[in-house]
Amino acid sequence: MRREFGKRVALNAPIQGAAADIIKIAMIAVYKELKKQKMKSRLILQVHDELIIETSCDEVSEVEKILLRCMMGAAELSVPLEIDLHTGRSLYETK
């Protein structure tokens, strides 16, 4: 059991590390793009592989485009990076 646990950890660590790097790259790109476009919307939180954006109602569609572009383009892989995008008046409403 101990050996199998070690194997799982050894295989999982590079995957988790790469995923963490990709979300950080996406987060920086989203932040820079929001600043560049002088938007009222703000990146307020990262939770695991999610970015939480506080968005002005009049900027929702533009922020969605920024998120799609920046997050899906954060890394070049042999498979496409796909994202789920949800909006709501609170974090509770987005699920």
C-alpha positions as CSV (number, residue, x, y, z in Angstrom):
1,M,0.0,0.0,0.0
2,R,2.8,2.4,0.9
3,R,4.6,1.7,-2.5
4,E,1.3,2.3,-4.4
5,F,0.7,5.5,-2.5
6,G,4.2,6.7,-3.4
7,K,3.6,5.9,-7.1
8,R,0.4,7.9,-7.1
9,V,2.0,10.9,-5.5
10,A,5.0,10.7,-7.9
11,L,2.7,10.6,-10.9
12,N,0.3,13.3,-9.6
13,A,2.8,15.9,-8.5
14,P,3.9,17.0,-11.9
15,I,0.3,17.2,-13.1
16,Q,-0.8,19.3,-10.2
17,G,2.3,21.5,-10.5
18,A,1.7,22.1,-14.2
19,A,-2.0,23.0,-13.5
20,A,-0.9,25.4,-10.8
21,D,1.5,27.1,-13.2
22,I,-1.1,27.3,-16.0
23,I,-3.7,29.0,-13.7
24,K,-1.1,31.5,-12.5
25,I,-0.2,32.4,-16.1
26,A,-3.9,32.8,-16.9
27,M,-4.4,34.9,-13.8
28,I,-1.6,37.3,-14.7
29,A,-2.9,37.6,-18.3
30,V,-6.5,38.4,-17.1
31,Y,-5.2,40.9,-14.6
32,K,-3.1,42.7,-17.2
33,E,-5.9,42.8,-19.7
34,L,-8.4,44.2,-17.3
35,K,-5.8,46.9,-16.4
36,K,-4.9,47.6,-20.0
37,Q,-8.6,48.2,-20.9
38,K,-9.1,50.3,-17.8
39,M,-12.1,48.2,-16.8
40,K,-14.0,48.6,-13.5
41,S,-14.0,44.8,-13.1
42,R,-11.4,43.3,-10.8
43,L,-9.8,39.9,-10.3
44,I,-10.5,39.2,-6.6
45,L,-9.7,35.6,-5.9
46,Q,-8.2,32.4,-7.1
47,V,-9.6,29.1,-5.8
48,H,-7.7,26.1,-7.0
49,D,-8.3,26.2,-10.8
50,E,-10.9,29.0,-10.7
51,L,-10.7,32.8,-11.0
52,I,-13.3,34.9,-9.4
53,I,-13.9,38.3,-11.0
54,E,-16.0,41.0,-9.6
55,T,-17.6,42.5,-12.7
56,S,-19.6,45.6,-13.4
57,C,-22.9,44.7,-15.1
58,D,-22.0,46.7,-18.2
59,E,-18.7,44.8,-18.6
60,V,-19.9,41.2,-18.3
61,S,-19.7,40.3,-22.0
62,E,-16.2,41.9,-22.5
63,V,-14.9,40.2,-19.3
64,E,-16.2,36.9,-20.6
65,K,-14.3,37.3,-23.8
66,I,-11.1,38.3,-21.9
67,L,-11.4,35.2,-19.6
68,L,-12.0,32.9,-22.6
69,R,-9.0,34.3,-24.5
70,C,-6.6,34.5,-21.6
71,M,-7.4,31.2,-19.8
72,M,-7.7,29.1,-22.9
73,G,-4.5,30.6,-24.3
74,A,-2.5,30.3,-21.0
75,A,-0.5,27.2,-22.3
76,E,0.0,25.4,-25.5
77,L,-0.7,21.8,-25.0
78,S,-1.4,18.8,-27.3
79,V,-5.1,18.9,-26.1
80,P,-7.2,22.1,-25.9
81,L,-7.6,23.9,-22.6
82,E,-11.3,24.3,-22.0
83,I,-13.0,26.4,-19.4
84,D,-16.4,26.6,-17.8
85,L,-17.6,30.2,-17.4
86,H,-20.5,31.1,-15.0
87,T,-22.0,34.4,-14.0
88,G,-24.2,35.4,-11.1
89,R,-24.9,38.2,-8.7
90,S,-23.0,36.3,-6.0
91,L,-20.6,33.3,-5.9
92,Y,-23.5,31.2,-4.6
93,E,-25.6,31.9,-7.8
94,T,-22.8,30.8,-10.1
95,K,-22.9,27.0,-9.2
